[in-house]
Amino acid sequence: MADDVAISPGELDASANVASVLAEELAGPIRTALTAATTTAGQLAGWSVAGGLGHLGSGWSAPLGTLRQRLTDTAANLHANAAAHTRNEQAIAGAWNRAEEAK
């Protein structure tokens, strides 16, 4: 049926793994970009672009850190959701088995 909702714990875990890898892979490029902007701003002291580069480095630090944290949190939540669905399915299957055995 088109109205059925199917939850696949394996797919939730796979999605969580992707989010986790993205968060890890962003760490290096983010650090490099922010360091480069700050370093270049220091090297260009006295030039009109120095202030802008300095603000770029400091201004993007928090939003990019938040992005990485959200990806990490999403991964943890997806893993927890997959585990909860698995436990729920096992509990329901166990209840059905006990009901069948009681007949």
C-alpha positions as CSV (number, residue, x, y, z in Angstrom):
1,M,0.0,0.0,0.0
2,A,1.1,3.5,-0.7
3,D,0.2,4.6,2.9
4,D,2.4,2.0,4.6
5,V,5.5,3.3,6.4
6,A,8.4,1.0,6.5
7,I,11.3,1.7,8.8
8,S,14.6,0.0,8.0
9,P,17.0,0.1,11.0
10,G,19.8,-0.8,8.6
11,E,19.0,2.2,6.4
12,L,18.8,4.4,9.4
13,D,22.3,3.2,10.5
14,A,23.7,3.7,7.0
15,S,22.4,7.2,6.9
16,A,23.9,7.8,10.4
17,N,27.2,6.6,9.1
18,V,27.1,9.0,6.2
19,A,26.3,11.9,8.5
20,S,29.1,10.9,10.8
21,V,31.6,10.7,7.9
22,L,30.6,14.1,6.6
23,A,31.1,15.6,10.0
24,E,34.6,14.0,10.2
25,E,35.5,15.0,6.6
26,L,34.5,18.6,7.2
27,A,36.9,19.1,10.1
28,G,40.1,19.4,8.1
29,P,38.8,21.7,5.3
30,I,37.1,23.9,7.9
31,R,40.2,24.2,10.0
32,T,42.3,24.9,6.9
33,A,40.0,27.6,5.6
34,L,39.7,29.4,8.9
35,T,43.4,29.2,9.6
36,A,44.2,30.4,6.1
37,A,41.9,33.4,6.4
38,T,43.2,34.4,9.8
39,T,46.9,33.9,8.8
40,T,46.4,35.8,5.5
41,A,44.7,38.6,7.3
42,G,47.7,38.9,9.7
43,Q,50.1,38.8,6.8
44,L,48.2,41.5,4.9
45,A,48.1,43.9,7.9
46,G,47.7,47.4,6.5
47,W,45.9,46.3,3.4
48,S,42.2,47.0,3.0
49,V,41.3,43.3,2.6
50,A,43.0,42.3,5.9
51,G,40.0,43.2,8.0
52,G,37.6,41.4,5.8
53,L,39.7,38.2,5.8
54,G,40.0,38.4,9.6
55,H,36.2,38.7,9.9
56,L,35.8,35.8,7.5
57,G,38.0,33.6,9.6
58,S,36.3,34.5,12.9
59,G,32.8,34.9,11.5
60,W,32.5,31.5,9.9
61,S,34.0,29.6,12.9
62,A,30.8,29.3,14.9
63,P,28.4,28.5,12.0
64,L,30.7,25.8,10.6
65,G,31.3,24.3,14.0
66,T,27.5,24.2,14.5
67,L,27.1,22.5,11.1
68,R,29.6,19.8,12.2
69,Q,27.9,19.4,15.5
70,R,24.5,19.0,13.9
71,L,25.8,16.3,11.6
72,T,27.3,14.5,14.6
73,D,24.0,14.9,16.5
74,T,22.0,13.7,13.5
75,A,24.2,10.6,13.3
76,A,23.7,9.8,17.0
77,N,20.0,10.3,16.7
78,L,19.7,8.1,13.6
79,H,21.7,5.3,15.3
80,A,19.5,5.6,18.4
81,N,16.3,5.6,16.3
82,A,17.5,2.4,14.5
83,A,18.2,0.7,17.8
84,A,14.8,1.7,19.2
85,H,13.1,0.3,16.1
86,T,15.0,-2.9,16.4
87,R,14.1,-3.3,20.0
88,N,10.5,-2.5,19.3
89,E,10.3,-5.1,16.5
90,Q,11.9,-7.7,18.7
91,A,9.4,-6.9,21.5
92,I,6.4,-7.2,19.2
93,A,7.7,-10.4,17.6
94,G,8.3,-11.8,21.1
95,A,4.7,-10.9,22.2
96,W,3.3,-12.6,19.1
97,N,5.4,-15.7,19.7
98,R,4.2,-15.9,23.3
99,A,0.6,-15.4,22.2
100,E,1.0,-18.3,19.7
101,E,2.6,-20.5,22.3
102,A,-0.2,-19.9,24.7
103,K,-2.8,-21.3,22.3
